[in-house]
Amino acid sequence: MAFKNIICPVCGASCDDIQVELRGSKIVTKNACKMGNAKFWEIFSPHRIREPLLKESGSFCTALWDEAVDRAAMILVKAKRPLIFMGSETSCEAMQVGLHLAEFLGAIADSNSTVCHGPTAMGIQEAGRVGATAGQSKSRSDLVVYWGSNPLESMPRHMSRYGVYPRGYWTRRGRFDRTVITVDPRKSITARNSDLHIQLKPNTDYELLSALLTLLHGKKPHPSVEKVTGVSISEMEEMLERMLGCNFGAIYVGLGIASSFGKHRNAEAALNLVKELNNHTKFVIGALRGHCNVAGFNQIASYLYGYPFGLDFARGYPRYNPGEYTAVDVLREQDVDAALIVSADLVSHFPAACARYLAELPVACIDIAPCPTTMISQVVLPGVIDAMECDGTFYRLDDVPVYFQPFTGSPFSFTDSNEDTMKQIFQKVKEMKR
Ligand code: SF4
């Protein structure tokens, strides 16, 4: 059977034109990039977790669903300060249940943006953002700046679907109507395909952004900026001239900005530069979000509780202080005593000290395949793959909500979706608390 307009649940591009054909236990996709295609194959992966697992005396044994949900709820109820980590490869609906559960328990709630575009979200809180939908940029932008990002490898269809190659209403000749600038210390494949590559020294984004703002104000930056950034003032002038000469410019920032020295101050400087460029021409800025629904947690948490990530409900109301209540920090400080981890492999991606401490805690997780985090967990609940096996909502990289519908059903009789699993855990927690 063939299905059209399926949403890809891998990266923030959330491509909505995937065609899927199921041929017995094989799956054929069209339009998906390599990353997307690999994800669709997970439906039939022999590694898929198909039964609930409980750890007894150090080794896993299969368990009944109710037993596993009971144990996951018990871990949370017994904890004084649990961490609920909602990974970004799950729907906004599941995230919403996770946030409500965290509020009910007085827990910490966090998501992947804590280790990716969290600083960009903080920069937006400081400076505001002039943004646009991906469709607007596709139709209008005649200049694209990839700053600290390498979409040809991290978001393979961004350039072809939204940023550079598509023919828009005002960019009828596609790539020929666009100028591409890449700001990156590396000669990445994106940089090699750009019209101008600004090869700054690592960790000097703030200085370069400040120098561009100085030039924009009609002044010359101090000559030392050339030595600091490795970029000559004439190159900066050339870049700024191109930016001022366009009709509609779009900057896409990546983790090169959010993770280098300066962090949220880099994002704030970039956002301020874009604001000021709007005195001369139309300019927008957006983040290339790596995971499919990493923007979703920011949206849902902000909408429900006013803060985009790293929320602490210990006092019964939400508190927000990145560096204190964020997942890496509470694990490093050994400030939580249990964890529920949904669709995320924290042990592989967090610093070693955090992973080591996590391994000492009672942990329940929901995941589709074995990974280091499932290995350290006491309870493993099989995950349902969003956008393939259940419906729901993702937020795309431009913060546009995208409703997805499945092309097949949940492979389990005991749960319809990760949202359903979260609801069952929440229900059990409420019963136990009573
Ligand atoms: S670019 Fe991203 S969303 Fe689009 S097909 Fe590739 S992995 Fe999926």
Residues whose N, C-alpha, C, O or C-beta is under 5 A from the ligand:
A	BS01	SF4	C8 V10 C11 A13 S14 C15 N31 A32 C33 M35 G36 M155 P156 R157
